[in-house]
Amino acid sequence: MARLSPYFSYKHDDNGNAYLEVYLRGNALLRMAATNKGTAFNERERLELGLEGMLPPQVCGLKQQVARLYRGYCRQPDDISKYQYLRGMQERSEVRFYAMLQEHLQEMMPIVYTPTVGKAVQQYSDLYQAPRGITVSPANIDHIDQILADYPLYNVRMIVATDASAILGIGDQGHGGLAICIGKLALYTAGAGVSPFHTMPVNIDVGTDRTELLEDPDYLGVHQPRLRGDAYFELLDRFVDAVKRRWPKATIQWEDFAKDVAFKVLARYKDRISSFNDDIQGTGAVTLSGLIAACKLKGESLAKQRIVVVGAGAGGVGVAKSIQDGLVHEGLTREQARRQMFVMDAHGLVVDGVSSQEYQLPVSQFADTYAGWTIAGEVPSLMEVIDQAKPTILLGLTGVSGLFSEPIVKHMARNAERPIIFPLSNPTSNCEAIPQDLVAWTEGKAIIATGSPFDDVEYEGKRHPVGQGNNAFVFPGIGFAAILGRCHRISDAMIIESAFALAEYTERHYQSRELIFPPINDLREVSMTVAARVLAVALRDGSAGRSDLDPDDLAGLSEYVRSRVWEPQYLPYVLAENAL
């Protein structure tokens, strides 16, 4: 028996058929998202579970329910209304929600995730309807063990936690950041098959520095300036320690932490509990994968490229570190890899001995690299780097809309026959350039990927694919591998392996179509590939806590991964003898 909750257990009968044993009856079953089958309760269940007369007479299967709900979704007038419709579905029935999300993933992913989730975060207090997950704050941290004990799921294995200090490109959003965690966990389930009954979204609400929130009487979060310094990390320490006590096999994904703390949080806890930062490591892995695929389209190696990364926050430095690791994997020394990559912040090139940010130092440039350049200031500007370093790759992680102007892009086009340009900032309104302009300014030569979804571009009679460098291609697989491997840490090797697994999947299935990322509809297959490959590395490098799986049997690991996937389907219900 697997007791999932105080309210239900997952069981098998004598013939091996799965069913759900429930400890509630009547209206309580219909009010819980985990147990509500709605009109799909059959006649036997309605009688035995005290539901007779509470539902319309017609018994409808899941497929019929989803078709009806999808028609309702299509009637919604705008994206935020569609978001609310889906969130309402999720709070009424987990199974129906995930059945519909999986069936229409490409259409709905921009609603449950970027870009629409950014609007939902900003309007969180106004849109709020139902509780989900937990909030940890200075006001309740003394009761953290009781909070986790009262959470209505017994075996949490995947946690997405944010302090909402740097949400997408829209900054400090306080309590609204919880919407990001809910959206990410939806993709863990839809993308990798992680059971929603083993997940928990967490908002670490340590206040906000956004004045309009603090002055809004309807704002639902903590009405105080952000907690910082030792007090902040003391709160995080107590949260992490409590999670380890309650769920020692859980993995935490740190989400949307500001750059001044993101690297500190990752370093502080990566060997203390199975955890990773998606903005630093997930973004880095996805971008590295896209660059590998783009270079293969050009018939060149990544090691031959010169790379500019614009944006030196958590995402930009995370991307730069991953690319550096990829260059070293291709045979360069660490110093050579640093000299071929130019990381830019708001002040210009990040330079060793000039930058005061410790987390930037591993990807900073050596001053003698540009000793012979003509520059106007203390360090080279973006245009000066493009003119004199002759980069072949330009990546944007700044959140500054339109930063990649026509002059910058045209100068890039002089440096390579097919320049690789990835404006990766989310949401769409913060993108450094739109694909239509990039194609036109490079006369159709650029290889393009963006962070948010864009349509392919038609130019002079040819269709130019626009890849979406979406972290969802790696983080569900990484997390699922950590769960299945019972990992006590997530190593750098596991993260980099996710990039190579994604790149090889794309090459195998889509290189002939000149795609550098797969379609979103392939997310489940991609996640299975990533999970198996990452699990193999975890078993090999000692990050996993089990010895019954063979890291050299990739086919066997792939089969095992697929066997552990949760699917949205209704199980028969049986009332427990001690039901309320």
Buried (B, 14 or more C-beta within 10 A) or exposed (E): EEBBBEBBBBBEEEEEEEBBBBBBBBEBBBEBBBBBBBBBBBEEBBEBBBBEEEBEEEBBEBEEBBEEBBEEBEEBEEBBEBBBBBBEBBBBBBBBBBBBBBBBBEBBBBBBBBBBBBBBBBBBBEBBEEEBBBBBBBEEBEEBEEBBEEBEBBBBBBBBBBBBBBBBBBBBBBBBBBBBBBBBBBBBBBBBBBBBBBBBBBBBBBBBBBEEBBEBEEBBBBBBEBBEEEEBBEBBBBBBBBBBEBBEBBBBBBBBBBBBBBBBBBEBBBEBBBBBBBBBBBBBBBBBBBBBBBBBBBEBEBBEBBBBBBBBBBBBBBBBBBBBBBBBBBEBEEEBBBBBBBBBBEBBBBBBEBBEBEBBEBBBBEEEBBEEEEBEEEBBBBEBBBBBBEBBBBBBBBBBBEBBBEEBBEBBBEBBEBBBBBBBBBBBBBBBBBBBBBBBBBEBBBBBBBBBBBEBBEBEEEEBBBBBBBBBBBBBBBBBBBBBBBBBBBBBBBBBBBBBBBBBBBBEBBEEEBBBBBBBBBBBEBBBBBBBBBBBBBBBBEBBBEEEBEBEEBEBBBEBBEEBBBEBEBBEBBBBEEBE
